[in-house]
Structures are given as structure tokens and as C-alpha cells.
Amino acid sequence: MANRDDVSISVLAWVPEGGRGLVRDLRVRWALEEAGIPYTVRKLEFLAPRSSEYLAEHPFGQVPAYRDGEVSLFESGAIVLHIAEKSDALLPRNPQERAKAISWMFAALSSVELSTWPYATLGVFFAGQDWVQEARPGFAANARSRLERLAAYLGDKEWLEGRFSVGDLMMVTVLRVVARTGILAEFPTLAAYQARGEDRPAFKRALAAHLADFEDRPAAA
């Protein structure tokens, strides 16, 4: 069993204002807060080359990377699932309820994020490029199609499967990104669902810590 005091995650020391609150270490921080597991952070510079030691830990040089007394992990989904497996607050003990929670976690990453992320970031990574205006309706339609299905399943429920789980945690973090486009306003039940997730005390603690760790300006690369 890992010593909970050994948990550490890598984070960025600085990102542009528009990215704050969206970097994926927030997902991991939220899971740790829900599970009641303390952690420390290891800060990386935004643009600096990654050391060979860090690339051995995270082959793509991104954040977060995770360590505890037992394992080293990369990819936010894998990390969050690892944390959830230690916590009844995130994964129910009932086998069917547990399976549903895990299914929704992967649905958030595969079915919803893959369809909404391109639209949400179109004007960020490709701003000013000639093809963006022509492509935008197609990206929007793809995102809207997934959100319609999600809204239909959620209906008027508080959470996706009766009680808050790791599936809701991951889904809310995905919706927070696409919400910045304004498209979520077309789906009031999803907007309310996102707001419920953000109103959880564990999320508020995670977001406060995430924002507090950013420094005033980037270090020179």
C-alpha cells in the first residue's frame, strides 16, 4: 500500500491566462481532493526542454505525471483511475455501479472530448488561419451531436449514474473546456451539471491550488 504522503504530481509553473483552469493536472488534483489524499507538486517551466529523466517518466514531456510509493504514471485519465481505485468516493463498490462509472470516465475522454476539443480549441491553436472560418460549422456540428446524446442520457438526473463518481469528475472537466465556446448554453441541463461539479468543495480546493501554483511570468526557455 502506498504511503499517501508520497504522492506528487508534475504541474506547469506558468501558462497563458486563457489556459489557466484548463491544464489537465486539475483533473488529478480534483480526484486527490475527493479521495482525501494529500500531495505535493513538481513545477516544470512551460517552454523549457524536458530532461531525459522526465521523458522517462512522461514520454511526451507533458503534465501531469504522477508518483506515489508504489507506481509512476502519466496521462491524466490513467492517473485519475489509479486514484479512484483507492477511493469509495470516486468508485462505488457495487460491481455494476463501478463498471458504469469507469465507462463514463472513458466516454468523457473518448466520445465527448475527442468530439468537442477540436471545436473548443479551433480559435486558440489555429487563430487567423484561412481555413478556420470554413471549417468551424463542421467542428461545431460534431461537438453538438455528442452533447445532444449526453444531455439526453443525463435528463434531469443530478449525476450520470445516481451518485457522483469518477465518471462525473472526468465529464465535468471535459465540459469546462467546451463551455468556453458558448455552445453549452444550448444545453441547459449540461450547463447545470457542470456547475454542480464545480460547486463541489473538492473541486474548489483543487482549482484554488491549481491557480495558486502559477507564477507571475514564464521563465526564459
C-alpha positions as CSV (number, residue, x, y, z in Angstrom):
1,M,0.0,0.0,0.0
2,A,1.4,3.4,-1.0
3,N,2.2,6.0,1.7
4,R,-0.3,8.8,0.9
5,D,2.3,11.3,1.9
6,D,4.5,10.2,-1.1
7,V,2.0,11.4,-3.8
8,S,3.4,14.0,-6.1
9,I,2.3,15.4,-9.5
10,S,4.1,17.5,-12.1
11,V,2.5,20.8,-13.0
12,L,3.4,23.8,-15.1
13,A,4.8,26.9,-13.3
14,W,3.2,29.2,-15.8
15,V,0.7,29.1,-18.7
16,P,-1.1,32.0,-20.6
17,E,-4.1,33.4,-18.8
18,G,-6.5,31.6,-21.2
19,G,-5.2,28.2,-20.3
20,R,-5.4,28.6,-16.5
21,G,-8.1,26.4,-15.0
22,L,-7.8,24.0,-18.0
23,V,-4.4,22.3,-17.7
24,R,-5.0,18.6,-17.0
25,D,-3.3,18.5,-13.7
26,L,-6.6,20.0,-12.4
27,R,-8.3,16.6,-13.1
28,V,-5.8,14.9,-10.9
29,R,-5.9,17.4,-8.2
30,W,-9.7,17.1,-8.0
31,A,-9.5,13.3,-7.8
32,L,-6.9,13.6,-5.0
33,E,-9.1,16.1,-3.1
34,E,-12.2,13.9,-3.5
35,A,-10.2,10.9,-2.2
36,G,-8.7,12.9,0.7
37,I,-5.2,12.2,-0.4
38,P,-2.5,14.9,0.2
39,Y,0.0,15.6,-2.5
40,T,2.9,17.8,-3.5
41,V,3.7,19.3,-6.8
42,R,6.8,19.4,-9.0
43,K,6.8,22.5,-11.2
44,L,8.0,22.5,-14.8
45,E,8.6,25.5,-17.0
46,F,6.1,26.0,-19.8
47,L,8.5,26.2,-22.7
48,A,11.7,24.6,-21.3
49,P,13.1,21.4,-22.9
50,R,12.4,18.4,-20.7
51,S,15.2,16.4,-19.1
52,S,15.8,12.8,-20.1
53,E,14.8,11.9,-16.6
54,Y,11.4,13.5,-17.1
55,L,10.9,12.0,-20.5
56,A,11.5,8.6,-19.0
57,E,8.6,9.4,-16.6
58,H,6.3,11.1,-19.3
59,P,7.5,10.2,-22.8
60,F,5.6,13.2,-24.3
61,G,7.0,15.7,-21.8
62,Q,3.6,16.9,-20.8
63,V,1.9,17.3,-17.4
64,P,0.7,15.8,-15.2
65,A,3.0,12.9,-14.3
66,Y,2.3,11.1,-11.1
67,R,4.3,9.3,-8.5
68,D,3.4,7.6,-5.2
69,G,5.0,5.0,-3.0
70,E,4.1,2.2,-5.5
71,V,3.8,3.5,-9.1
72,S,4.8,6.2,-11.6
73,L,2.1,7.1,-14.1
74,F,1.5,9.5,-17.0
75,E,-1.8,10.5,-18.8
76,S,-4.4,12.2,-16.7
77,G,-7.0,9.5,-17.3
78,A,-4.8,6.7,-16.2
79,I,-3.8,8.8,-13.1
80,V,-7.3,9.6,-12.2
81,L,-8.4,6.0,-12.5
82,H,-5.5,4.9,-10.3
83,I,-6.6,7.4,-7.6
84,A,-10.3,6.4,-8.0
85,E,-9.4,2.8,-7.3
86,K,-8.3,3.8,-3.9
87,S,-11.5,5.7,-3.0
88,D,-15.1,4.7,-2.5
89,A,-15.9,8.4,-3.0
90,L,-15.0,8.0,-6.7
91,L,-15.6,4.4,-7.5
92,P,-18.6,2.5,-6.0
93,R,-18.1,-1.0,-4.6
94,N,-21.1,-2.4,-6.4
95,P,-19.7,-4.1,-9.5
96,Q,-22.3,-2.8,-11.9
97,E,-22.1,0.8,-10.5
98,R,-18.3,0.6,-10.6
99,A,-18.4,-0.6,-14.2
100,K,-20.7,2.3,-15.2
101,A,-18.5,4.9,-13.5
102,I,-15.5,3.6,-15.4
103,S,-17.4,3.5,-18.7
104,W,-18.4,7.2,-18.3
105,M,-14.9,8.2,-17.5
106,F,-13.7,6.7,-20.8
107,A,-16.7,8.1,-22.6
108,A,-15.7,11.5,-21.4
109,L,-12.2,11.1,-22.8
110,S,-13.0,9.2,-26.0
111,S,-16.6,10.0,-27.1
112,V,-17.0,13.5,-25.8
113,E,-13.6,15.1,-25.5
114,L,-12.5,13.9,-28.9
115,S,-15.5,15.5,-30.5
116,T,-15.5,18.8,-28.5
117,W,-11.9,19.6,-28.0
118,P,-11.2,20.4,-31.7
119,Y,-14.0,22.9,-31.8
120,A,-13.1,24.4,-28.4
121,T,-9.5,25.0,-29.4
122,L,-10.1,26.0,-33.1
123,G,-9.6,29.6,-32.4
124,V,-6.7,29.1,-30.0
125,F,-4.3,26.9,-31.9
126,F,-5.3,27.9,-35.4
127,A,-6.4,31.5,-35.0
128,G,-6.1,33.6,-38.1
129,Q,-5.6,30.7,-40.5
130,D,-7.7,30.9,-43.6
131,W,-9.4,27.5,-43.3
132,V,-10.8,28.0,-39.8
133,Q,-13.9,30.0,-40.7
134,E,-15.0,27.5,-43.3
135,A,-14.3,24.5,-41.0
136,R,-15.9,25.9,-37.9
137,P,-19.5,24.8,-38.7
138,G,-18.4,21.2,-39.2
139,F,-16.5,21.2,-35.9
140,A,-19.5,22.8,-34.2
141,A,-21.9,20.2,-35.6
142,N,-19.7,17.3,-34.4
143,A,-19.5,18.8,-30.9
144,R,-23.2,19.5,-30.8
145,S,-24.0,15.9,-31.8
146,R,-22.1,14.4,-28.9
147,L,-23.5,17.0,-26.4
148,E,-27.1,16.2,-27.6
149,R,-26.6,12.5,-26.8
150,L,-25.0,13.3,-23.4
151,A,-27.9,15.6,-22.5
152,A,-30.4,13.0,-23.5
153,Y,-28.9,10.4,-21.2
154,L,-28.4,12.8,-18.3
155,G,-32.0,14.0,-18.5
156,D,-33.0,15.6,-15.2
157,K,-30.7,13.5,-13.1
158,E,-28.1,15.1,-10.7
159,W,-25.3,12.9,-11.9
160,L,-24.9,10.4,-14.7
161,E,-25.5,7.3,-12.6
162,G,-27.3,8.3,-9.5
163,R,-24.3,9.4,-7.4
164,F,-21.2,11.4,-8.1
165,S,-18.3,9.2,-9.4
166,V,-15.1,9.4,-11.3
167,G,-17.2,9.4,-14.5
168,D,-18.8,12.7,-13.5
169,L,-15.4,14.1,-12.4
170,M,-13.9,13.5,-15.8
171,M,-17.0,14.5,-17.8
172,V,-17.2,17.9,-15.9
173,T,-13.6,18.7,-16.7
174,V,-14.2,18.0,-20.4
175,L,-17.3,20.2,-20.4
176,R,-15.4,23.0,-18.8
177,V,-13.3,23.3,-21.9
178,V,-16.1,23.3,-24.5
179,A,-18.2,25.7,-22.3
180,R,-15.8,28.5,-23.1
181,T,-17.1,28.4,-26.7
182,G,-20.7,29.2,-25.5
183,I,-22.1,26.1,-27.1
184,L,-23.0,24.6,-23.7
185,A,-25.7,27.3,-23.3
186,E,-27.7,25.4,-25.9
187,F,-27.9,22.5,-23.3
188,P,-29.1,23.9,-20.0
189,T,-29.1,20.6,-18.2
190,L,-25.4,20.1,-19.1
191,A,-24.5,23.6,-18.0
192,A,-26.3,23.0,-14.7
193,Y,-24.5,19.6,-14.4
194,Q,-21.1,21.3,-15.0
195,A,-22.0,23.9,-12.4
196,R,-22.9,21.2,-9.8
197,G,-19.5,19.6,-10.4
198,E,-17.7,22.9,-10.0
199,D,-19.6,23.6,-6.8
200,R,-18.2,20.6,-5.0
201,P,-15.8,21.6,-2.2
202,A,-13.1,19.2,-3.5
203,F,-13.2,20.9,-6.9
204,K,-13.0,24.3,-5.4
205,R,-9.9,23.3,-3.4
206,A,-8.3,21.7,-6.4
207,L,-8.9,24.8,-8.6
208,A,-7.6,27.2,-5.9
209,A,-4.4,25.1,-5.6
210,H,-4.1,24.8,-9.4
211,L,-4.3,28.6,-9.8
212,A,-2.2,29.5,-6.8
213,D,0.8,27.5,-8.2
214,F,1.1,29.6,-11.3
215,E,3.9,32.1,-11.2
216,D,3.7,35.7,-12.5
217,R,5.6,35.2,-15.7
218,P,7.3,32.4,-17.6
219,A,11.0,31.6,-17.0
220,A,13.2,32.0,-20.1
221,A,13.3,28.8,-22.1
